[in-house]
């Protein structure tokens, strides 16, 4: 058993070999909390949640860090625009992100540090970089000297001479326009903290370098984030950390975007779909299926039609689960191991689409067993399906999803009683061979959004796709 992952820094798939046998350390760039999350934001957390679950299934002890950037230029701009304290905006949106992660079934991180809680560690890192000749102070700000670090831009595969970095407003004293700020001198009306170079606030890139060092040490296994973070954020993180003396991340994993009209989903472009709105319109488990089942390195083009297809696909899985549970007369525990084909797909750069094909194949086998009234075979297939869905965070029998009620599951008992009364009328019509009346009842039920299935145990109903 070898897990293989696409390493952005190597630009190829590599065998995963942990720094510490049996353990995996992961740092994921989390939320910048200037606004509520859209589904593109949540996709990153969801993809790495599946990666974490797979490592856990494979027997690793996983330490998973996902930070919160609660101070940066965007948050300060929002505070000024809305006339609110910066920390109020940050905390409100941090809660919105956590609500989104929780709604879609993401496991909580081992630690979730906030940038503002680690100013001391950032000052210590800047002091060390200045002492080593990789950073300098100018007019109360501290900059990283990119020419002092020979490995700069290796992750993004760029040439320094061709690099153009916009000059930041109000930033003075740079030796080279491509040098980036680690500490920004205080400005009127902005939050600031004390430092050896005067009051100011940290730069975005410094925050993650310092927090990764604190929680994972000088070397760790995997650093993750969205493709848009490769440059400048991850490139600058590497420069700071390695110039400080850290080995930093051994593997770099990047997830692709959710797009709309072939453009990256973004609040600034006005093309984002908020998670809080989506969970009112779609079951959260369906959203997880939609966002989590494409390959993490593949773009997802958002559309209502694609969501309906995801809903229908998951309904087929869920319907099978429900039928076997009814047939078994109670819960069926997940199998101890997933099928070999599923494991091989997941080991191969987290091949969720190929793994999902194994899920659907197993569901079809289980449905065939049900049709043949082979109870034991159906139960065995359900056990395998539950094991696979558990890895993907999509097991409808998991307690996390038990409370879903956005489509009226809280009224299930009432609806079931009413539908069964109508189905009894249909059975009576069939018994007297009044086929037009029986078909009319079935058609009316289907028009109301129900799917009626005739089985050896009698008719049963389920909610159909929208």
C-alpha positions as CSV (number, residue, x, y, z in Angstrom):
1,X,0.0,0.0,0.0
2,X,1.5,3.3,-1.2
3,X,-0.5,6.6,-1.4
4,X,0.7,8.7,-4.3
5,X,0.0,12.4,-4.6
6,X,0.6,15.1,-7.2
7,X,3.3,17.4,-5.7
8,X,3.1,20.9,-7.2
9,X,6.7,21.6,-6.4
10,X,7.9,18.5,-8.3
11,X,5.2,18.9,-11.0
12,X,4.6,15.1,-10.9
13,X,2.9,12.4,-8.8
14,X,5.1,11.1,-6.1
15,X,4.9,8.3,-3.6
16,X,4.0,9.6,-0.2
17,X,6.6,9.0,2.5
18,X,5.8,10.6,5.9
19,X,8.5,12.3,7.9
20,X,7.4,10.3,10.9
21,X,6.3,6.7,10.3
22,X,2.6,6.3,10.9
23,X,1.9,10.1,11.2
24,X,0.9,12.8,8.7
25,X,1.1,16.5,9.3
26,X,-1.0,18.8,7.1
27,X,-1.2,22.6,7.0
28,X,-4.1,24.0,4.9
29,X,-4.4,27.7,4.2
30,X,-7.9,28.4,5.6
31,X,-10.3,31.3,5.5
32,X,-9.5,35.0,5.0
33,X,-12.6,36.2,6.8
34,X,-13.5,39.5,5.1
35,X,-16.8,38.0,3.8
36,X,-19.0,35.0,4.1
37,X,-17.9,31.9,2.2
38,X,-19.0,30.8,-1.2
39,X,-18.9,27.2,-2.4
40,X,-15.5,27.8,-4.0
41,X,-14.0,28.6,-0.6
42,X,-15.6,25.5,1.0
43,X,-14.4,23.2,-1.8
44,X,-10.8,23.5,-0.5
45,X,-11.7,22.5,3.0
46,X,-13.8,19.6,1.7
47,X,-11.1,18.2,-0.6
48,X,-8.6,18.2,2.2
49,X,-11.2,16.7,4.6
50,X,-11.4,13.7,2.2
51,X,-7.6,13.5,2.1
52,X,-7.5,13.5,5.8
53,X,-10.2,10.8,6.1
54,X,-8.3,8.6,3.6
55,X,-5.0,8.9,5.6
56,X,-7.0,8.0,8.7
57,X,-8.5,5.0,7.0
58,X,-5.0,3.9,6.0
59,X,-4.0,3.9,9.6
60,X,-2.1,7.2,9.9
61,X,-2.4,9.5,12.9
62,X,-3.2,12.9,11.3
63,X,-2.5,16.3,12.6
64,X,-4.5,18.8,10.5
65,X,-4.0,22.6,10.9
66,X,-6.3,25.0,9.1
67,X,-5.6,28.6,9.9
68,X,-7.8,31.7,10.0
69,X,-6.5,34.9,8.5
70,X,-8.3,37.4,10.6
71,X,-6.3,40.5,9.7
72,X,-5.3,41.7,6.3
73,X,-5.9,44.5,3.8
74,X,-9.3,43.2,2.7
75,X,-10.7,42.9,6.2
76,X,-9.5,46.4,7.0
77,X,-11.1,47.8,3.8
78,X,-14.4,46.1,4.7
79,X,-14.3,47.5,8.2
80,X,-13.9,51.0,6.8
81,X,-16.6,50.5,4.2
82,X,-19.1,49.2,6.7
83,X,-18.1,51.4,9.6
84,X,-17.5,48.5,11.9
85,X,-14.6,47.2,13.9
86,X,-12.3,44.9,12.0
87,X,-12.5,42.2,14.6
88,X,-16.3,42.2,14.4
89,X,-16.2,41.5,10.6
90,X,-13.6,38.8,11.1
91,X,-15.4,37.0,13.8
92,X,-18.8,37.1,12.1
93,X,-17.3,35.6,8.9
94,X,-15.2,33.1,10.8
95,X,-18.4,31.7,12.3
96,X,-20.0,31.6,8.8
97,X,-17.0,29.6,7.5
98,X,-17.2,27.1,10.4
99,X,-21.0,26.8,9.8
100,X,-20.3,26.0,6.2
101,X,-17.6,23.4,7.0
102,X,-19.9,21.8,9.6
103,X,-22.9,21.8,7.3
104,X,-21.0,19.9,4.6
105,X,-19.6,17.4,7.1
106,X,-16.0,18.5,7.3
107,X,-14.3,17.2,10.4
108,X,-12.9,20.0,12.7
109,X,-9.2,20.6,12.4
110,X,-6.8,19.5,15.1
111,X,-6.0,23.2,15.6
112,X,-7.4,26.3,14.0
113,X,-5.1,29.2,14.9
114,X,-5.9,32.8,14.2
115,X,-3.3,35.1,12.8
116,X,-3.8,37.8,15.4
117,X,-3.0,35.3,18.2
118,X,0.5,34.8,16.8
119,X,2.1,38.2,16.6
120,X,4.9,37.1,19.0
121,X,5.9,34.2,16.7
122,X,5.9,36.5,13.7
123,X,8.1,39.1,15.3
124,X,10.5,36.3,16.3
125,X,10.6,35.0,12.7
126,X,11.3,38.5,11.3
127,X,14.0,39.1,13.8
128,X,15.7,35.9,12.7
129,X,15.4,36.8,9.0
130,X,16.9,40.2,9.6
131,X,19.8,38.7,11.5
132,X,20.4,36.2,8.6
133,X,20.4,39.0,6.0
134,X,17.1,38.0,4.3
135,X,15.0,40.9,5.5
136,X,15.4,44.6,6.3
137,X,13.5,47.4,8.1
138,X,12.6,50.6,6.3
139,X,10.3,53.4,7.6
140,X,8.8,51.1,10.2
141,X,8.0,48.3,7.8
142,X,9.9,45.0,7.3
143,X,10.5,43.6,3.9
144,X,11.8,40.2,2.6
145,X,14.7,40.6,0.3
146,X,13.8,38.2,-2.5
147,X,17.2,38.3,-4.2
148,X,18.7,36.9,-1.0
149,X,16.9,33.6,-1.4
150,X,18.1,31.6,-4.4
151,X,15.1,29.2,-4.4
152,X,12.6,32.0,-4.8
153,X,9.9,31.3,-7.4
154,X,10.7,27.5,-7.8
155,X,7.2,26.5,-6.8
156,X,5.5,28.7,-9.4
157,X,8.3,28.1,-11.9
158,X,8.8,31.8,-12.7
159,X,11.9,33.8,-13.4
160,X,12.7,36.7,-11.0
161,X,13.7,39.0,-13.9
162,X,10.3,38.6,-15.5
163,X,8.4,39.0,-12.2
164,X,6.2,42.1,-11.8
165,X,4.7,42.7,-8.4
166,X,2.4,45.8,-8.0
167,X,3.7,48.5,-5.7
168,X,1.5,48.6,-2.6
169,X,-0.1,52.0,-1.7
170,X,1.7,53.8,1.1
171,X,4.6,51.3,1.1
172,X,8.0,53.0,1.0
173,X,11.6,52.1,1.4
174,X,11.8,48.9,-0.7
175,X,15.2,48.1,-2.1
176,X,13.6,46.1,-4.9
177,X,9.9,46.6,-6.0
178,X,9.6,42.8,-5.9
179,X,10.4,42.6,-2.2
180,X,7.3,41.8,-0.2
181,X,6.2,43.2,3.1
182,X,6.2,41.0,6.2
183,X,5.4,43.9,8.6
184,X,3.5,47.0,7.6
185,X,4.0,50.2,9.5
186,X,1.0,51.6,11.3
187,X,-1.5,53.9,9.5
188,X,-4.1,56.1,11.0
189,X,-7.3,54.3,11.9
190,X,-5.9,50.8,11.3
191,X,-5.3,48.1,13.9
192,X,-1.7,47.8,15.0
193,X,0.6,45.9,17.4
194,X,3.9,46.7,19.0
195,X,7.2,45.4,17.4
196,X,10.9,46.2,17.6
197,X,10.4,48.3,14.5
198,X,7.5,50.3,15.7
199,X,3.7,49.7,15.8
200,X,2.2,48.0,12.8
201,X,0.6,44.8,11.6
202,X,1.7,41.6,9.9
203,X,1.7,40.8,6.2
204,X,-0.5,37.9,5.0
205,X,2.4,35.7,3.9
206,X,4.2,35.9,7.2
207,X,1.2,34.8,9.2
208,X,1.1,31.3,7.7
209,X,4.9,30.7,7.9
210,X,4.9,31.5,11.6
211,X,1.8,29.5,12.4
212,X,3.0,26.4,10.4
213,X,6.3,26.6,12.3
214,X,4.5,26.8,15.7
215,X,2.1,24.0,15.3
216,X,4.0,21.6,13.0
217,X,7.6,22.5,13.6
218,X,10.4,23.2,11.2
219,X,9.4,20.4,8.8
220,X,6.0,18.8,8.0
221,X,4.5,16.6,5.4
222,X,1.8,18.4,3.3
223,X,1.0,22.1,2.7
224,X,-2.3,22.6,0.9
225,X,-4.5,25.3,-0.6
226,X,-6.2,26.6,-3.8
227,X,-4.4,27.0,-7.1
228,X,-4.6,30.8,-6.7
229,X,-2.4,30.7,-3.7
230,X,0.7,29.2,-5.4
231,X,1.9,32.8,-6.2
232,X,2.5,35.0,-4.4
233,X,1.3,33.5,-1.1
234,X,2.9,30.0,-1.0
235,X,6.0,31.2,-2.9
236,X,6.5,33.8,-0.2
237,X,5.8,31.4,2.6
238,X,8.5,29.1,1.3
239,X,11.0,32.0,1.0
240,X,10.4,33.1,4.6
241,X,10.4,29.7,6.2
242,X,13.4,28.3,4.4
243,X,15.4,31.4,4.8
244,X,14.6,31.2,8.5
245,X,16.1,27.7,8.6
246,X,13.0,25.5,8.3
247,X,12.7,22.6,5.9
248,X,9.0,23.5,5.7
249,X,6.6,21.3,3.6
250,X,7.7,18.1,1.9
251,X,4.7,18.0,-0.5
252,X,2.6,20.7,-2.0
253,X,-1.1,20.0,-2.9
254,X,-3.4,22.4,-4.6
255,X,-7.1,22.1,-5.4
256,X,-8.7,23.6,-8.5
257,X,-11.5,26.2,-8.4
258,X,-15.2,26.3,-8.7
259,X,-15.9,28.4,-11.8
260,X,-18.9,30.2,-13.2
261,X,-18.9,31.0,-16.9
262,X,-15.3,29.7,-17.0
263,X,-14.2,32.4,-14.4
264,X,-13.0,31.6,-10.9
265,X,-15.8,32.1,-8.4
266,X,-15.0,35.3,-6.5
267,X,-16.8,37.9,-4.4
268,X,-14.9,40.7,-6.2
269,X,-16.3,39.5,-9.5
270,X,-19.8,39.2,-8.2
271,X,-20.2,35.7,-9.4
272,X,-20.1,33.8,-6.1
273,X,-22.8,31.5,-4.7
274,X,-22.9,31.7,-0.9
275,X,-22.9,28.5,1.1
276,X,-25.5,29.9,3.5
277,X,-27.9,30.3,0.5
278,X,-27.1,27.0,-1.1
279,X,-27.9,24.9,2.0
280,X,-31.3,26.4,2.0
281,X,-32.0,25.2,-1.5
282,X,-30.1,21.9,-1.5
283,X,-29.5,19.2,1.0
284,X,-26.0,19.7,2.4
285,X,-25.1,16.1,1.7
286,X,-26.0,16.6,-1.9
287,X,-23.7,19.7,-1.9
288,X,-20.9,17.6,-0.5
289,X,-21.5,15.1,-3.2
290,X,-21.4,17.8,-5.9
291,X,-18.3,19.5,-4.6
292,X,-16.4,16.5,-3.3
293,X,-16.7,13.9,-6.0
294,X,-14.9,15.5,-8.9
295,X,-11.1,15.1,-8.8
296,X,-9.5,17.7,-6.5
297,X,-7.3,19.0,-9.3
298,X,-10.2,19.4,-11.8
299,X,-12.2,22.6,-12.2
300,X,-15.9,22.5,-11.3
301,X,-18.1,24.6,-13.6
302,X,-21.1,25.6,-11.5
303,X,-24.6,25.0,-12.9
304,X,-28.0,24.2,-11.5
305,X,-28.2,21.3,-14.0
306,X,-25.0,19.8,-12.6
307,X,-26.4,20.0,-9.1
308,X,-29.6,18.3,-10.1
309,X,-27.5,15.5,-11.7
310,X,-25.6,15.2,-8.4
311,X,-28.9,15.0,-6.5
312,X,-30.2,12.3,-8.8
313,X,-26.9,10.3,-8.5
314,X,-26.9,10.5,-4.8
315,X,-30.6,9.6,-4.6
316,X,-29.8,6.3,-6.3
317,X,-27.2,5.5,-3.6
318,X,-29.4,6.7,-0.8
319,X,-32.4,4.7,-2.1
320,X,-30.3,1.5,-2.1
321,X,-29.2,2.2,1.5
322,X,-32.8,2.7,2.7
323,X,-34.1,-0.4,0.9
324,X,-31.5,-2.7,2.4
325,X,-31.9,-1.3,5.9
326,X,-35.6,-2.0,5.5
327,X,-34.9,-5.5,4.2
328,X,-32.4,-6.2,7.0
329,X,-34.8,-5.0,9.6
330,X,-32.3,-2.7,11.2
331,X,-28.9,-1.0,10.9
332,X,-26.1,-2.6,8.8
333,X,-22.6,-1.8,10.0
334,X,-19.9,-0.7,7.6
335,X,-17.4,-3.3,6.4
336,X,-14.0,-3.3,8.0
337,X,-12.3,-2.7,4.7
338,X,-13.3,-0.9,1.5
339,X,-13.2,-2.9,-1.8
340,X,-9.7,-3.2,-3.4
341,X,-10.6,-1.2,-6.5
342,X,-11.9,1.7,-4.3
343,X,-8.6,1.7,-2.3
344,X,-6.5,1.6,-5.4
345,X,-8.3,4.6,-6.8
346,X,-8.0,6.6,-3.6
347,X,-4.3,5.7,-3.3
348,X,-3.7,7.1,-6.8
349,X,-3.7,10.9,-6.1
350,X,-7.0,10.7,-4.3
351,X,-8.9,9.5,-7.4
352,X,-12.4,10.1,-6.0
353,X,-14.2,9.9,-9.4
354,X,-12.8,6.4,-10.0
355,X,-13.6,5.4,-6.4
356,X,-17.1,6.7,-6.8
357,X,-17.6,4.5,-9.8
358,X,-16.8,1.5,-7.5
359,X,-19.5,2.8,-5.1
360,X,-22.1,2.9,-7.9
361,X,-21.1,-0.5,-9.3
362,X,-21.5,-2.0,-5.8
363,X,-24.9,-0.3,-5.5
364,X,-26.0,-1.9,-8.8
365,X,-24.8,-5.3,-7.5
366,X,-26.8,-4.7,-4.3
367,X,-29.9,-3.8,-6.2
368,X,-29.6,-6.9,-8.3
369,X,-29.4,-8.9,-5.0
370,X,-32.6,-7.2,-3.8
371,X,-34.4,-8.0,-7.0
372,X,-33.3,-11.7,-6.5
373,X,-34.5,-11.5,-2.9
374,X,-30.9,-12.4,-1.8
375,X,-30.9,-10.7,1.6
376,X,-27.5,-11.7,2.7
377,X,-25.8,-10.5,-0.6
378,X,-27.7,-7.2,-0.4
379,X,-26.5,-6.7,3.2
380,X,-22.9,-7.5,2.3
381,X,-23.0,-4.9,-0.5
382,X,-24.5,-2.3,1.8
383,X,-21.7,-2.9,4.3
384,X,-19.1,-2.2,1.5
385,X,-21.1,0.9,0.3
386,X,-21.2,2.3,3.9
387,X,-17.4,1.8,4.3
388,X,-16.7,3.7,1.0
389,X,-19.2,6.4,1.7
390,X,-17.7,6.9,5.2
391,X,-14.3,7.7,3.7
392,X,-16.0,10.2,1.4
393,X,-18.0,11.7,4.3
394,X,-21.2,10.8,2.4
395,X,-22.7,8.0,4.5
396,X,-26.4,8.9,4.9
397,X,-26.6,6.7,8.0
398,X,-23.8,8.6,9.7
399,X,-25.2,10.6,12.8
400,X,-24.0,13.8,11.2
401,X,-26.6,13.6,8.5
402,X,-29.4,12.2,10.7
403,X,-30.7,15.7,11.5
404,X,-31.2,16.8,7.9
405,X,-34.7,18.2,7.7
406,X,-34.6,20.9,5.0
407,X,-36.8,18.7,2.7
408,X,-39.3,17.9,5.4
409,X,-37.8,14.8,6.9
410,X,-39.2,16.0,10.2
411,X,-42.7,15.4,8.8
412,X,-41.7,12.0,7.3
413,X,-44.0,10.1,9.6
414,X,-47.1,12.2,8.8
415,X,-46.4,12.0,5.1
416,X,-45.8,8.3,5.2
417,X,-49.2,7.7,6.8
418,X,-51.0,9.8,4.2
419,X,-49.1,8.2,1.3
420,X,-49.8,4.7,2.5
421,X,-53.5,5.4,2.7
422,X,-53.4,6.5,-1.0
423,X,-51.2,3.4,-1.9
424,X,-53.8,1.2,-0.2
425,X,-56.4,2.7,-2.6
426,X,-54.1,1.9,-5.5
427,X,-53.6,-1.7,-4.3
428,X,-57.4,-2.1,-4.0
429,X,-57.7,-0.8,-7.6
430,X,-55.0,-3.3,-8.8
431,X,-56.8,-6.1,-6.9
432,X,-60.0,-5.5,-8.8
433,X,-57.9,-5.0,-12.0
434,X,-59.0,-1.4,-12.4
435,X,-55.6,-0.6,-14.1
436,X,-56.6,3.0,-15.2
437,X,-57.5,4.0,-11.6
438,X,-54.3,2.4,-10.3
439,X,-52.2,4.2,-12.9
440,X,-53.9,7.5,-12.2
441,X,-53.1,7.3,-8.5
442,X,-49.5,6.4,-9.2
443,X,-49.2,9.3,-11.7
444,X,-50.7,11.8,-9.3
445,X,-48.2,10.7,-6.6
446,X,-45.3,11.1,-9.0
447,X,-46.5,14.6,-10.0
448,X,-46.4,15.5,-6.4
449,X,-42.7,14.6,-6.3
450,X,-42.8,11.0,-5.0
451,X,-41.3,8.0,-6.7
452,X,-43.4,4.8,-6.3
453,X,-41.7,1.4,-6.5
454,X,-43.5,-1.9,-6.5
455,X,-41.6,-4.7,-4.8
456,X,-42.2,-8.2,-3.4
457,X,-42.9,-6.6,0.0
458,X,-45.4,-4.2,-1.5
459,X,-45.2,-0.6,-2.8
460,X,-42.8,1.9,-1.3
461,X,-42.3,5.6,-1.8
462,X,-39.3,7.9,-1.8
463,X,-38.8,11.6,-2.6
464,X,-37.8,12.1,-6.2
465,X,-35.2,14.6,-7.5
466,X,-36.4,18.1,-7.9
